[in-house]
Amino acid sequence: MVALTKHAANRILERNIPFDAVEACRIAAPILNENPLRFRYRGLVIVARKAGGIPRIISVWKA
């Protein structure tokens, strides 16, 4: 399970961001913690962190 902030959900819907961002967050889940982590995945820049044990995407945009 991956959660999205409202900001991330709006980015995905309004800017045609592919849902690959969710898959990337699942892959990065083992290294996420309370501090936001910024990483690239298939032409996307993703900012995510782990909140309450659940990976949460904070923001995402095309690189």
CHARMM-style PDB file with segment names, atoms N, HN, CA, C and O in Angstrom:
ATOM      1  N   MET     1       0.832  -1.172   0.000  1.00  0.00      PROA
ATOM      2  CA  MET     1       0.000   0.000   0.000  1.00  0.00      PROA
ATOM      3  C   MET     1       0.887   1.249   0.000  1.00  0.00      PROA
ATOM      4  O   MET     1       1.878   1.320   0.727  1.00  0.00      PROA
ATOM      5  N   VAL     2       0.524   2.208  -0.807  1.00  0.00      PROA
ATOM      6  HN  VAL     2      -0.281   2.150  -1.398  1.00  0.00      PROA
ATOM      7  CA  VAL     2       1.227   3.486  -0.891  1.00  0.00      PROA
ATOM      8  C   VAL     2       0.184   4.585  -0.767  1.00  0.00      PROA
ATOM      9  O   VAL     2      -0.842   4.554  -1.447  1.00  0.00      PROA
ATOM     10  N   ALA     3       0.442   5.548   0.093  1.00  0.00      PROA
ATOM     11  HN  ALA     3       1.275   5.573   0.645  1.00  0.00      PROA
ATOM     12  CA  ALA     3      -0.471   6.675   0.275  1.00  0.00      PROA
ATOM     13  C   ALA     3       0.024   7.877  -0.522  1.00  0.00      PROA
ATOM     14  O   ALA     3       1.216   8.004  -0.801  1.00  0.00      PROA
ATOM     15  N   LEU     4      -0.893   8.742  -0.879  1.00  0.00      PROA
ATOM     16  HN  LEU     4      -1.861   8.639  -0.652  1.00  0.00      PROA
ATOM     17  CA  LEU     4      -0.561   9.980  -1.578  1.00  0.00      PROA
ATOM     18  C   LEU     4      -1.036  11.162  -0.750  1.00  0.00      PROA
ATOM     19  O   LEU     4      -2.109  11.111  -0.151  1.00  0.00      PROA
ATOM     20  N   THR     5      -0.246  12.220  -0.715  1.00  0.00      PROA
ATOM     21  HN  THR     5       0.626  12.261  -1.202  1.00  0.00      PROA
ATOM     22  CA  THR     5      -0.743  13.453  -0.137  1.00  0.00      PROA
ATOM     23  C   THR     5      -1.677  14.082  -1.170  1.00  0.00      PROA
ATOM     24  O   THR     5      -1.681  13.672  -2.331  1.00  0.00      PROA
ATOM     25  N   LYS     6      -2.452  15.053  -0.766  1.00  0.00      PROA
ATOM     26  HN  LYS     6      -2.449  15.386   0.176  1.00  0.00      PROA
ATOM     27  CA  LYS     6      -3.335  15.726  -1.724  1.00  0.00      PROA
ATOM     28  C   LYS     6      -2.525  16.377  -2.839  1.00  0.00      PROA
ATOM     29  O   LYS     6      -2.937  16.372  -4.000  1.00  0.00      PROA
ATOM     30  N   HSD     7      -1.383  16.929  -2.485  1.00  0.00      PROA
ATOM     31  HN  HSD     7      -1.049  16.933  -1.542  1.00  0.00      PROA
ATOM     32  CA  HSD     7      -0.518  17.558  -3.476  1.00  0.00      PROA
ATOM     33  C   HSD     7      -0.068  16.537  -4.527  1.00  0.00      PROA
ATOM     34  O   HSD     7      -0.122  16.815  -5.725  1.00  0.00      PROA
ATOM     35  N   ALA     8       0.368  15.375  -4.086  1.00  0.00      PROA
ATOM     36  HN  ALA     8       0.411  15.149  -3.113  1.00  0.00      PROA
ATOM     37  CA  ALA     8       0.823  14.340  -5.015  1.00  0.00      PROA
ATOM     38  C   ALA     8      -0.325  13.844  -5.891  1.00  0.00      PROA
ATOM     39  O   ALA     8      -0.142  13.629  -7.089  1.00  0.00      PROA
ATOM     40  N   ALA     9      -1.501  13.663  -5.303  1.00  0.00      PROA
ATOM     41  HN  ALA     9      -1.649  13.838  -4.330  1.00  0.00      PROA
ATOM     42  CA  ALA     9      -2.658  13.207  -6.085  1.00  0.00      PROA
ATOM     43  C   ALA     9      -3.016  14.232  -7.156  1.00  0.00      PROA
ATOM     44  O   ALA     9      -3.315  13.861  -8.291  1.00  0.00      PROA
ATOM     45  N   ASN    10      -2.988  15.506  -6.810  1.00  0.00      PROA
ATOM     46  HN  ASN    10      -2.744  15.807  -5.888  1.00  0.00      PROA
ATOM     47  CA  ASN    10      -3.273  16.551  -7.801  1.00  0.00      PROA
ATOM     48  C   ASN    10      -2.231  16.561  -8.907  1.00  0.00      PROA
ATOM     49  O   ASN    10      -2.574  16.736 -10.076  1.00  0.00      PROA
ATOM     50  N   ARG    11      -0.973  16.378  -8.560  1.00  0.00      PROA
ATOM     51  HN  ARG    11      -0.694  16.236  -7.610  1.00  0.00      PROA
ATOM     52  CA  ARG    11       0.090  16.335  -9.572  1.00  0.00      PROA
ATOM     53  C   ARG    11      -0.145  15.202 -10.554  1.00  0.00      PROA
ATOM     54  O   ARG    11      -0.022  15.385 -11.765  1.00  0.00      PROA
ATOM     55  N   ILE    12      -0.483  14.033 -10.032  1.00  0.00      PROA
ATOM     56  HN  ILE    12      -0.584  13.885  -9.048  1.00  0.00      PROA
ATOM     57  CA  ILE    12      -0.701  12.868 -10.890  1.00  0.00      PROA
ATOM     58  C   ILE    12      -1.879  13.105 -11.830  1.00  0.00      PROA
ATOM     59  O   ILE    12      -1.801  12.780 -13.015  1.00  0.00      PROA
ATOM     60  N   LEU    13      -2.959  13.663 -11.313  1.00  0.00      PROA
ATOM     61  HN  LEU    13      -3.022  13.926 -10.351  1.00  0.00      PROA
ATOM     62  CA  LEU    13      -4.153  13.860 -12.130  1.00  0.00      PROA
ATOM     63  C   LEU    13      -4.040  15.051 -13.087  1.00  0.00      PROA
ATOM     64  O   LEU    13      -4.378  14.927 -14.264  1.00  0.00      PROA
ATOM     65  N   GLU    14      -3.575  16.187 -12.602  1.00  0.00      PROA
ATOM     66  HN  GLU    14      -3.300  16.287 -11.646  1.00  0.00      PROA
ATOM     67  CA  GLU    14      -3.580  17.404 -13.410  1.00  0.00      PROA
ATOM     68  C   GLU    14      -2.436  17.491 -14.406  1.00  0.00      PROA
ATOM     69  O   GLU    14      -2.572  18.151 -15.436  1.00  0.00      PROA
ATOM     70  N   ARG    15      -1.323  16.849 -14.128  1.00  0.00      PROA
ATOM     71  HN  ARG    15      -1.212  16.313 -13.291  1.00  0.00      PROA
ATOM     72  CA  ARG    15      -0.155  16.979 -14.994  1.00  0.00      PROA
ATOM     73  C   ARG    15       0.183  15.703 -15.745  1.00  0.00      PROA
ATOM     74  O   ARG    15       1.285  15.566 -16.276  1.00  0.00      PROA
ATOM     75  N   ASN    16      -0.744  14.783 -15.793  1.00  0.00      PROA
ATOM     76  HN  ASN    16      -1.639  14.894 -15.361  1.00  0.00      PROA
ATOM     77  CA  ASN    16      -0.575  13.542 -16.539  1.00  0.00      PROA
ATOM     78  C   ASN    16       0.685  12.779 -16.142  1.00  0.00      PROA
ATOM     79  O   ASN    16       1.426  12.297 -16.999  1.00  0.00      PROA
ATOM     80  N   ILE    17       0.916  12.677 -14.853  1.00  0.00      PROA
ATOM     81  HN  ILE    17       0.314  13.068 -14.158  1.00  0.00      PROA
ATOM     82  CA  ILE    17       2.044  11.907 -14.339  1.00  0.00      PROA
ATOM     83  C   ILE    17       1.637  10.431 -14.353  1.00  0.00      PROA
ATOM     84  O   ILE    17       0.575  10.095 -13.828  1.00  0.00      PROA
ATOM     85  N   PRO    18       2.437   9.549 -14.932  1.00  0.00      PROA
ATOM     86  CA  PRO    18       2.064   8.131 -14.957  1.00  0.00      PROA
ATOM     87  C   PRO    18       2.078   7.516 -13.556  1.00  0.00      PROA
ATOM     88  O   PRO    18       2.801   7.972 -12.671  1.00  0.00      PROA
ATOM     89  N   PHE    19       1.289   6.503 -13.380  1.00  0.00      PROA
ATOM     90  HN  PHE    19       0.702   6.132 -14.099  1.00  0.00      PROA
ATOM     91  CA  PHE    19       1.196   5.845 -12.086  1.00  0.00      PROA
ATOM     92  C   PHE    19       2.422   4.984 -11.781  1.00  0.00      PROA
ATOM     93  O   PHE    19       2.444   4.263 -10.783  1.00  0.00      PROA
ATOM     94  N   ASP    20       3.447   5.061 -12.645  1.00  0.00      PROA
ATOM     95  HN  ASP    20       3.429   5.647 -13.455  1.00  0.00      PROA
ATOM     96  CA  ASP    20       4.723   4.411 -12.333  1.00  0.00      PROA
ATOM     97  C   ASP    20       5.311   4.961 -11.046  1.00  0.00      PROA
ATOM     98  O   ASP    20       6.125   4.299 -10.402  1.00  0.00      PROA
ATOM     99  N   ALA    21       4.910   6.159 -10.668  1.00  0.00      PROA
ATOM    100  HN  ALA    21       4.248   6.696 -11.191  1.00  0.00      PROA
ATOM    101  CA  ALA    21       5.410   6.770  -9.432  1.00  0.00      PROA
ATOM    102  C   ALA    21       5.030   5.927  -8.224  1.00  0.00      PROA
ATOM    103  O   ALA    21       5.806   5.823  -7.274  1.00  0.00      PROA
ATOM    104  N   VAL    22       3.860   5.330  -8.248  1.00  0.00      PROA
ATOM    105  HN  VAL    22       3.230   5.413  -9.019  1.00  0.00      PROA
ATOM    106  CA  VAL    22       3.420   4.474  -7.144  1.00  0.00      PROA
ATOM    107  C   VAL    22       4.282   3.216  -7.086  1.00  0.00      PROA
ATOM    108  O   VAL    22       4.676   2.779  -6.004  1.00  0.00      PROA
ATOM    109  N   GLU    23       4.569   2.643  -8.232  1.00  0.00      PROA
ATOM    110  HN  GLU    23       4.249   2.998  -9.111  1.00  0.00      PROA
ATOM    111  CA  GLU    23       5.439   1.462  -8.284  1.00  0.00      PROA
ATOM    112  C   GLU    23       6.836   1.799  -7.769  1.00  0.00      PROA
ATOM    113  O   GLU    23       7.440   1.006  -7.046  1.00  0.00      PROA
ATOM    114  N   ALA    24       7.347   2.964  -8.135  1.00  0.00      PROA
ATOM    115  HN  ALA    24       6.856   3.608  -8.722  1.00  0.00      PROA
ATOM    116  CA  ALA    24       8.668   3.385  -7.670  1.00  0.00      PROA
ATOM    117  C   ALA    24       8.689   3.524  -6.155  1.00  0.00      PROA
ATOM    118  O   ALA    24       9.677   3.169  -5.511  1.00  0.00      PROA
ATOM    119  N   CYS    25       7.617   4.032  -5.588  1.00  0.00      PROA
ATOM    120  HN  CYS    25       6.815   4.321  -6.110  1.00  0.00      PROA
ATOM    121  CA  CYS    25       7.551   4.194  -4.135  1.00  0.00      PROA
ATOM    122  C   CYS    25       7.518   2.828  -3.445  1.00  0.00      PROA
ATOM    123  O   CYS    25       8.094   2.664  -2.370  1.00  0.00      PROA
ATOM    124  N   ARG    26       6.863   1.870  -4.043  1.00  0.00      PROA
ATOM    125  HN  ARG    26       6.395   2.003  -4.917  1.00  0.00      PROA
ATOM    126  CA  ARG    26       6.864   0.507  -3.487  1.00  0.00      PROA
ATOM    127  C   ARG    26       8.274  -0.082  -3.497  1.00  0.00      PROA
ATOM    128  O   ARG    26       8.685  -0.751  -2.549  1.00  0.00      PROA
ATOM    129  N   ILE    27       9.003   0.173  -4.571  1.00  0.00      PROA
ATOM    130  HN  ILE    27       8.669   0.716  -5.342  1.00  0.00      PROA
ATOM    131  CA  ILE    27      10.370  -0.338  -4.687  1.00  0.00      PROA
ATOM    132  C   ILE    27      11.272   0.331  -3.657  1.00  0.00      PROA
ATOM    133  O   ILE    27      12.126  -0.326  -3.062  1.00  0.00      PROA
ATOM    134  N   ALA    28      11.091   1.636  -3.441  1.00  0.00      PROA
ATOM    135  HN  ALA    28      10.397   2.170  -3.924  1.00  0.00      PROA
ATOM    136  CA  ALA    28      11.940   2.387  -2.520  1.00  0.00      PROA
ATOM    137  C   ALA    28      11.502   2.274  -1.063  1.00  0.00      PROA
ATOM    138  O   ALA    28      12.189   2.794  -0.184  1.00  0.00      PROA
ATOM    139  N   ALA    29      10.404   1.625  -0.783  1.00  0.00      PROA
ATOM    140  HN  ALA    29       9.845   1.202  -1.497  1.00  0.00      PROA
ATOM    141  CA  ALA    29       9.855   1.551   0.578  1.00  0.00      PROA
ATOM    142  C   ALA    29      10.866   1.096   1.637  1.00  0.00      PROA
ATOM    143  O   ALA    29      10.864   1.654   2.735  1.00  0.00      PROA
ATOM    144  N   PRO    30      11.719   0.120   1.364  1.00  0.00      PROA
ATOM    145  CA  PRO    30      12.659  -0.314   2.410  1.00  0.00      PROA
ATOM    146  C   PRO    30      13.653   0.760   2.862  1.00  0.00      PROA
ATOM    147  O   PRO    30      14.162   0.685   3.981  1.00  0.00      PROA
ATOM    148  N   ILE    31      13.940   1.752   2.023  1.00  0.00      PROA
ATOM    149  HN  ILE    31      13.526   1.813   1.114  1.00  0.00      PROA
ATOM    150  CA  ILE    31      14.911   2.765   2.428  1.00  0.00      PROA
ATOM    151  C   ILE    31      14.260   4.065   2.891  1.00  0.00      PROA
ATOM    152  O   ILE    31      14.964   4.997   3.279  1.00  0.00      PROA
ATOM    153  N   LEU    32      12.933   4.144   2.857  1.00  0.00      PROA
ATOM    154  HN  LEU    32      12.361   3.387   2.542  1.00  0.00      PROA
ATOM    155  CA  LEU    32      12.250   5.355   3.297  1.00  0.00      PROA
ATOM    156  C   LEU    32      12.171   5.417   4.815  1.00  0.00      PROA
ATOM    157  O   LEU    32      12.077   4.388   5.484  1.00  0.00      PROA
ATOM    158  N   ASN    33      12.211   6.640   5.355  1.00  0.00      PROA
ATOM    159  HN  ASN    33      12.288   7.476   4.812  1.00  0.00      PROA
ATOM    160  CA  ASN    33      11.997   6.861   6.780  1.00  0.00      PROA
ATOM    161  C   ASN    33      11.212   8.165   6.935  1.00  0.00      PROA
ATOM    162  O   ASN    33      10.581   8.613   5.978  1.00  0.00      PROA
ATOM    163  N   GLU    34      11.238   8.783   8.124  1.00  0.00      PROA
ATOM    164  HN  GLU    34      11.751   8.419   8.901  1.00  0.00      PROA
ATOM    165  CA  GLU    34      10.443   9.994   8.364  1.00  0.00      PROA
ATOM    166  C   GLU    34      10.946  11.200   7.571  1.00  0.00      PROA
ATOM    167  O   GLU    34      10.193  12.145   7.334  1.00  0.00      PROA
ATOM    168  N   ASN    35      12.200  11.169   7.164  1.00  0.00      PROA
ATOM    169  HN  ASN    35      12.811  10.402   7.356  1.00  0.00      PROA
ATOM    170  CA  ASN    35      12.755  12.276   6.385  1.00  0.00      PROA
ATOM    171  C   ASN    35      12.432  12.090   4.905  1.00  0.00      PROA
ATOM    172  O   ASN    35      12.604  10.994   4.371  1.00  0.00      PROA
ATOM    173  N   PRO    36      11.968  13.143   4.239  1.00  0.00      PROA
ATOM    174  CA  PRO    36      11.662  13.018   2.806  1.00  0.00      PROA
ATOM    175  C   PRO    36      12.892  12.622   1.999  1.00  0.00      PROA
ATOM    176  O   PRO    36      13.998  13.100   2.250  1.00  0.00      PROA
ATOM    177  N   LEU    37      12.682  11.751   1.038  1.00  0.00      PROA
ATOM    178  HN  LEU    37      11.783  11.363   0.833  1.00  0.00      PROA
ATOM    179  CA  LEU    37      13.740  11.279   0.146  1.00  0.00      PROA
ATOM    180  C   LEU    37      13.344  11.647  -1.276  1.00  0.00      PROA
ATOM    181  O   LEU    37      12.223  11.382  -1.708  1.00  0.00      PROA
ATOM    182  N   ARG    38      14.271  12.256  -1.994  1.00  0.00      PROA
ATOM    183  HN  ARG    38      15.183  12.472  -1.643  1.00  0.00      PROA
ATOM    184  CA  ARG    38      14.021  12.632  -3.384  1.00  0.00      PROA
ATOM    185  C   ARG    38      14.825  11.706  -4.276  1.00  0.00      PROA
ATOM    186  O   ARG    38      16.036  11.565  -4.107  1.00  0.00      PROA
ATOM    187  N   PHE    39      14.139  11.065  -5.242  1.00  0.00      PROA
ATOM    188  HN  PHE    39      13.155  11.180  -5.380  1.00  0.00      PROA
ATOM    189  CA  PHE    39      14.821  10.137  -6.146  1.00  0.00      PROA
ATOM    190  C   PHE    39      14.174  10.181  -7.520  1.00  0.00      PROA
ATOM    191  O   PHE    39      13.066  10.688  -7.694  1.00  0.00      PROA
ATOM    192  N   ARG    40      14.907   9.628  -8.507  1.00  0.00      PROA
ATOM    193  HN  ARG    40      15.808   9.217  -8.366  1.00  0.00      PROA
ATOM    194  CA  ARG    40      14.422   9.582  -9.890  1.00  0.00      PROA
ATOM    195  C   ARG    40      14.053   8.147 -10.256  1.00  0.00      PROA
ATOM    196  O   ARG    40      14.684   7.186  -9.816  1.00  0.00      PROA
ATOM    197  N   TYR    41      13.006   8.036 -11.079  1.00  0.00      PROA
ATOM    198  HN  TYR    41      12.494   8.817 -11.437  1.00  0.00      PROA
ATOM    199  CA  TYR    41      12.567   6.734 -11.563  1.00  0.00      PROA
ATOM    200  C   TYR    41      11.885   6.936 -12.909  1.00  0.00      PROA
ATOM    201  O   TYR    41      10.856   7.609 -12.980  1.00  0.00      PROA
ATOM    202  N   ARG    42      12.432   6.370 -13.969  1.00  0.00      PROA
ATOM    203  HN  ARG    42      13.267   5.823 -13.910  1.00  0.00      PROA
ATOM    204  CA  ARG    42      11.855   6.402 -15.313  1.00  0.00      PROA
ATOM    205  C   ARG    42      11.396   7.798 -15.739  1.00  0.00      PROA
ATOM    206  O   ARG    42      10.269   7.967 -16.205  1.00  0.00      PROA
ATOM    207  N   GLY    43      12.258   8.785 -15.582  1.00  0.00      PROA
ATOM    208  HN  GLY    43      13.173   8.648 -15.203  1.00  0.00      PROA
ATOM    209  CA  GLY    43      11.930  10.135 -16.026  1.00  0.00      PROA
ATOM    210  C   GLY    43      11.064  10.930 -15.065  1.00  0.00      PROA
ATOM    211  O   GLY    43      10.595  12.014 -15.411  1.00  0.00      PROA
ATOM    212  N   LEU    44      10.845  10.412 -13.871  1.00  0.00      PROA
ATOM    213  HN  LEU    44      11.226   9.532 -13.590  1.00  0.00      PROA
ATOM    214  CA  LEU    44      10.070  11.115 -12.858  1.00  0.00      PROA
ATOM    215  C   LEU    44      10.963  11.457 -11.678  1.00  0.00      PROA
ATOM    216  O   LEU    44      11.878  10.703 -11.348  1.00  0.00      PROA
ATOM    217  N   VAL    45      10.703  12.576 -11.052  1.00  0.00      PROA
ATOM    218  HN  VAL    45       9.960  13.189 -11.320  1.00  0.00      PROA
ATOM    219  CA  VAL    45      11.343  12.920  -9.786  1.00  0.00      PROA
ATOM    220  C   VAL    45      10.272  12.756  -8.721  1.00  0.00      PROA
ATOM    221  O   VAL    45       9.195  13.344  -8.813  1.00  0.00      PROA
ATOM    222  N   ILE    46      10.576  11.956  -7.714  1.00  0.00      PROA
ATOM    223  HN  ILE    46      11.451  11.478  -7.639  1.00  0.00      PROA
ATOM    224  CA  ILE    46       9.599  11.609  -6.683  1.00  0.00      PROA
ATOM    225  C   ILE    46      10.149  12.002  -5.322  1.00  0.00      PROA
ATOM    226  O   ILE    46      11.312  11.744  -5.014  1.00  0.00      PROA
ATOM    227  N   VAL    47       9.315  12.622  -4.519  1.00  0.00      PROA
ATOM    228  HN  VAL    47       8.370  12.832  -4.769  1.00  0.00      PROA
ATOM    229  CA  VAL    47       9.656  12.933  -3.137  1.00  0.00      PROA
ATOM    230  C   VAL    47       8.705  12.115  -2.280  1.00  0.00      PROA
ATOM    231  O   VAL    47       7.487  12.257  -2.379  1.00  0.00      PROA
ATOM    232  N   ALA    48       9.273  11.255  -1.433  1.00  0.00      PROA
ATOM    233  HN  ALA    48      10.264  11.140  -1.352  1.00  0.00      PROA
ATOM    234  CA  ALA    48       8.449  10.372  -0.615  1.00  0.00      PROA
ATOM    235  C   ALA    48       9.076  10.202   0.762  1.00  0.00      PROA
ATOM    236  O   ALA    48      10.258  10.481   0.960  1.00  0.00      PROA
ATOM    237  N   ARG    49       8.273   9.743   1.700  1.00  0.00      PROA
ATOM    238  HN  ARG    49       7.312   9.516   1.539  1.00  0.00      PROA
ATOM    239  CA  ARG    49       8.744   9.424   3.038  1.00  0.00      PROA
ATOM    240  C   ARG    49       7.852   8.346   3.613  1.00  0.00      PROA
ATOM    241  O   ARG    49       6.816   8.024   3.032  1.00  0.00      PROA
ATOM    242  N   LYS    50       8.235   7.787   4.738  1.00  0.00      PROA
ATOM    243  HN  LYS    50       9.077   8.049   5.211  1.00  0.00      PROA
ATOM    244  CA  LYS    50       7.420   6.775   5.396  1.00  0.00      PROA
ATOM    245  C   LYS    50       6.725   7.438   6.575  1.00  0.00      PROA
ATOM    246  O   LYS    50       7.384   8.006   7.446  1.00  0.00      PROA
ATOM    247  N   ALA    51       5.420   7.372   6.609  1.00  0.00      PROA
ATOM    248  HN  ALA    51       4.884   6.910   5.902  1.00  0.00      PROA
ATOM    249  CA  ALA    51       4.624   7.968   7.687  1.00  0.00      PROA
ATOM    250  C   ALA    51       3.754   6.877   8.303  1.00  0.00      PROA
ATOM    251  O   ALA    51       2.892   6.308   7.633  1.00  0.00      PROA
ATOM    252  N   GLY    52       3.982   6.592   9.570  1.00  0.00      PROA
ATOM    253  HN  GLY    52       4.682   7.055  10.114  1.00  0.00      PROA
ATOM    254  CA  GLY    52       3.205   5.549  10.225  1.00  0.00      PROA
ATOM    255  C   GLY    52       3.446   4.176   9.639  1.00  0.00      PROA
ATOM    256  O   GLY    52       2.565   3.316   9.673  1.00  0.00      PROA
ATOM    257  N   GLY    53       4.644   3.964   9.100  1.00  0.00      PROA
ATOM    258  HN  GLY    53       5.359   4.662   9.073  1.00  0.00      PROA
ATOM    259  CA  GLY    53       4.981   2.674   8.517  1.00  0.00      PROA
ATOM    260  C   GLY    53       4.501   2.484   7.086  1.00  0.00      PROA
ATOM    261  O   GLY    53       4.730   1.431   6.491  1.00  0.00      PROA
ATOM    262  N   ILE    54       3.833   3.498   6.521  1.00  0.00      PROA
ATOM    263  HN  ILE    54       3.647   4.354   7.003  1.00  0.00      PROA
ATOM    264  CA  ILE    54       3.295   3.404   5.159  1.00  0.00      PROA
ATOM    265  C   ILE    54       4.047   4.387   4.265  1.00  0.00      PROA
ATOM    266  O   ILE    54       4.156   5.564   4.610  1.00  0.00      PROA
ATOM    267  N   PRO    55       4.569   3.934   3.127  1.00  0.00      PROA
ATOM    268  CA  PRO    55       5.211   4.865   2.197  1.00  0.00      PROA
ATOM    269  C   PRO    55       4.196   5.899   1.707  1.00  0.00      PROA
ATOM    270  O   PRO    55       3.068   5.552   1.358  1.00  0.00      PROA
ATOM    271  N   ARG    56       4.600   7.161   1.684  1.00  0.00      PROA
ATOM    272  HN  ARG    56       5.517   7.443   1.968  1.00  0.00      PROA
ATOM    273  CA  ARG    56       3.703   8.240   1.274  1.00  0.00      PROA
ATOM    274  C   ARG    56       4.416   9.120   0.261  1.00  0.00      PROA
ATOM    275  O   ARG    56       5.504   9.629   0.529  1.00  0.00      PROA
ATOM    276  N   ILE    57       3.800   9.300  -0.909  1.00  0.00      PROA
ATOM    277  HN  ILE    57       2.916   8.886  -1.127  1.00  0.00      PROA
ATOM    278  CA  ILE    57       4.356  10.177  -1.936  1.00  0.00      PROA
ATOM    279  C   ILE    57       3.935  11.602  -1.599  1.00  0.00      PROA
ATOM    280  O   ILE    57       2.750  11.899  -1.451  1.00  0.00      PROA
ATOM    281  N   ILE    58       4.931  12.475  -1.482  1.00  0.00      PROA
ATOM    282  HN  ILE    58       5.894  12.234  -1.602  1.00  0.00      PROA
ATOM    283  CA  ILE    58       4.665  13.878  -1.165  1.00  0.00      PROA
ATOM    284  C   ILE    58       4.464  14.687  -2.440  1.00  0.00      PROA
ATOM    285  O   ILE    58       3.531  15.484  -2.537  1.00  0.00      PROA
ATOM    286  N   SER    59       5.337  14.480  -3.408  1.00  0.00      PROA
ATOM    287  HN  SER    59       6.095  13.833  -3.329  1.00  0.00      PROA
ATOM    288  CA  SER    59       5.236  15.209  -4.671  1.00  0.00      PROA
ATOM    289  C   SER    59       5.897  14.393  -5.772  1.00  0.00      PROA
ATOM    290  O   SER    59       6.743  13.536  -5.516  1.00  0.00      PROA
ATOM    291  N   VAL    60       5.492  14.679  -6.991  1.00  0.00      PROA
ATOM    292  HN  VAL    60       4.805  15.375  -7.199  1.00  0.00      PROA
ATOM    293  CA  VAL    60       6.069  13.979  -8.148  1.00  0.00      PROA
ATOM    294  C   VAL    60       5.951  14.892  -9.362  1.00  0.00      PROA
ATOM    295  O   VAL    60       4.947  15.582  -9.536  1.00  0.00      PROA
ATOM    296  N   TRP    61       6.992  14.889 -10.206  1.00  0.00      PROA
ATOM    297  HN  TRP    61       7.808  14.329 -10.065  1.00  0.00      PROA
ATOM    298  CA  TRP    61       6.960  15.658 -11.442  1.00  0.00      PROA
ATOM    299  C   TRP    61       7.863  14.985 -12.463  1.00  0.00      PROA
ATOM    300  O   TRP    61       8.694  14.139 -12.130  1.00  0.00      PROA
ATOM    301  N   LYS    62       7.677  15.385 -13.718  1.00  0.00      PROA
ATOM    302  HN  LYS    62       7.002  16.072 -13.989  1.00  0.00      PROA
ATOM    303  CA  LYS    62       8.502  14.835 -14.801  1.00  0.00      PROA
ATOM    304  C   LYS    62       9.851  15.529 -14.789  1.00  0.00      PROA
ATOM    305  O   LYS    62       9.936  16.748 -14.641  1.00  0.00      PROA
ATOM    306  N   ALA    63      10.909  14.735 -14.948  1.00  0.00      PROA
ATOM    307  HN  ALA    63      10.840  13.745 -15.069  1.00  0.00      PROA
ATOM    308  CA  ALA    63      12.273  15.286 -14.927  1.00  0.00      PROA
ATOM    309  C   ALA    63      12.609  15.974 -16.221  1.00  0.00      PROA
ATOM    310  OT1 ALA    63      13.714  16.494 -16.375  1.00  0.00      PROA
TER     311      ALA     63
END
